[in-house]
Amino acid sequence: MIFSVYILSGNMEHPEKNLIGTWKEVSWHYEKVDKTEDGEFFKEIARDELKDEIAKNLVIHKSEEWTFEQNADLLLTGEDKEDKKLNWRLKGRGHILKLKYDNDKFEVYQIRELNRNKLVLHFENDIHARGIVRIEFEKKK
Amino acid sequence: MLRKYSNSRSLGDNIKLGAMTAFSAGMVNVASLILFFSFTSNVTGHYAILAEEIAKGNWFQVLVVFSWIFCFFAGSFFSNYMIIHGERRSSYITHSIPLILEMICILTVGFYGHFIYSETLMETEIMVAVLLLAMGLQNGLTASISNFSVKTTHLTGLTTDLAAHLSMLTKKKYRQNKQVRDKVKLLSFIAAAYLTGGVIAGSITYWFEFTVFFVIAITIVVVLIYDISKIYLTKAIRKKKVRISVSLVPQSGNNSN
């Protein structure tokens, strides 16, 4: 057992360590109920009104770069918006991202994929694009 | 609730123990889901997650989920170990130890969460592990002392058993069987208590946050003190009866004159 833990520990990537740094939004997708003609469940959302409509009530609205700091601060920056500072925490087994703001408000995103270079978040949405929204990020070097 | 063992337990004993512990398990599970985004009273889902994480090669999560399952396993192992190796004559003490440990685990999470918790992932994972250990202790205890007829922290087996026994009631032969009727009653009480605990925790955890674990600890205390209070109450009643009967007996003084 100790041996297997030792083997595992060599290949482990700690979610908190992986998350720290600056992430740039690459794409937004929404889940389709049926597969598209090319066999994909997710359809890309163009950076237009639909994305704005989906995210308008969220704290992440119009953010393009997310900087996760070690002290649990999250800085959201975008070209046409003021910078926003929130608090981030991972929950569960590191598969839930909880963003706290304005003292008692929070939003929860599911982490579908997280490694040193890629972050994929999911959240549920029922405005226009009914279903699950997926945001993909890549880490800024 | 705790003193009797295996077949010497009555339906009432099992219902009381099952309902109280299922109530606390329901509360623990919902409170941990709200506070940690993780289930803590059952491990079926964790096995599925473990398999998924192995398939994905997420070794950190594999280790975390495996540790959680192991904590539940260790709790159940310890409870049963205590019961089969414990003194039969002091069954109350032997059976109380797992519950006392469970209460300590729950109170630890309550105190740590309320006063110290800074919401790091490691703290979350450890607290989930402690709660799984607590639920393992509880499930191991209730299952062992009731001859495996009371399991209170998960409802998969219970729902299957309840469905099977309810379907038996569609036949007259089984409707007349007291054992089948008693089993339906027991399982229904446990399911209802678990659900009630969950609903209450779901309603109060947003306001109480980690202090909800103090409320859960109180339900464990009730289970622990029930038997003691019953013993003292019976003794007190017996003493009173003796005193009354003594005072009613005509005094036979030395009237030798």
Boltz contact constraints between the chains, C-beta under 6 A:
constraints:
  - contact:
      token1: [A, 8]
      token2: [B, 59]
      max_distance: 6.0
  - contact:
      token1: [A, 8]
      token2: [B, 63]
      max_distance: 6.0
  - contact:
      token1: [A, 11]
      token2: [B, 59]
      max_distance: 6.0
  - contact:
      token1: [A, 12]
      token2: [B, 59]
      max_distance: 6.0
  - contact:
      token1: [A, 12]
      token2: [B, 60]
      max_distance: 6.0
  - contact:
      token1: [A, 13]
      token2: [B, 60]
      max_distance: 6.0
  - contact:
      token1: [A, 14]
      token2: [B, 60]
      max_distance: 6.0
  - contact:
      token1: [A, 16]
      token2: [B, 121]
      max_distance: 6.0
  - contact:
      token1: [A, 89]
      token2: [B, 119]
      max_distance: 6.0
  - contact:
      token1: [A, 90]
      token2: [B, 121]
      max_distance: 6.0
  - contact:
      token1: [A, 91]
      token2: [B, 36]
      max_distance: 6.0
  - contact:
      token1: [A, 91]
      token2: [B, 37]
      max_distance: 6.0
  - contact:
      token1: [A, 91]
      token2: [B, 124]
      max_distance: 6.0
  - contact:
      token1: [A, 92]
      token2: [B, 37]
      max_distance: 6.0
  - contact:
      token1: [A, 92]
      token2: [B, 38]
      max_distance: 6.0
  - contact:
      token1: [A, 93]
      token2: [B, 61]
      max_distance: 6.0
  - contact:
      token1: [A, 93]
      token2: [B, 64]
      max_distance: 6.0
  - contact:
      token1: [A, 93]
      token2: [B, 65]
      max_distance: 6.0
  - contact:
      token1: [A, 94]
      token2: [B, 121]
      max_distance: 6.0
  - contact:
      token1: [A, 96]
      token2: [B, 37]
      max_distance: 6.0
